Amino acid sequence: MARKISDDCIACGTCASNCPVSAISEGDGKYEVDPDTCIDCGACEGACPVGAISEE
């Protein structure tokens, strides 16, 4: 199950730089997780400074 980034995202990019499989990219106003690439490791969730990432 992939992680999901909510509208609380401040587009800082911390999650993307912590993703070991590069499943996160900059979207329209916030970052987005590619569910086909995400390995559900949780690295991004722990790195997010505003808690905008959770399990889908």
N, C-alpha and C positions, 0 to 999 in steps of 0.2 A: 504494500500500500504506500503510495507516494505522500509526501508532505504537501501541505497547502499553505500559501502565503495570503494572509487576509489584507483587507484594505487599510489596516493599521501600519502597513509597510511604509517606511520613510525613504526608501530607495537609496540606502547607504551602501549597499553592495557587500556588506560583511558576510552575508549568507553565501553568496556566490563564491567568494574567495575561500570559504571554508568547506565547500562541497568537493569531496574527493573524486567525483565522477563528472564534474562540470554539468550537472543537471539543472542549474539555475541560471537564468539569463534575464537581462533587463527587458521588461515589458512596457506597456503603456501606463506610465505613472507609478509602477511598482514592479518588483521582481516576480518571476514566475518559475514554477518547477515543472520540468518535463517529466511526466509520470512514467514514460517509457524508459527513461535513463536513470531515474531516482532509484537508489538501492535501500532507501528507508533507514539510513544509518543514524539520523538525528543530529548530525554535526551542525547543520544549518540552524536547527531549532535552538540548540544551546548557544549558538553564536549571536543570534538576533538580539539587538539591544532593546527592542520594544516588545518582544514576545509575539510577533506577528505570524509565527510559523507553528503549525500544529499538524497532527495526523489528520488525514482526510476522512 
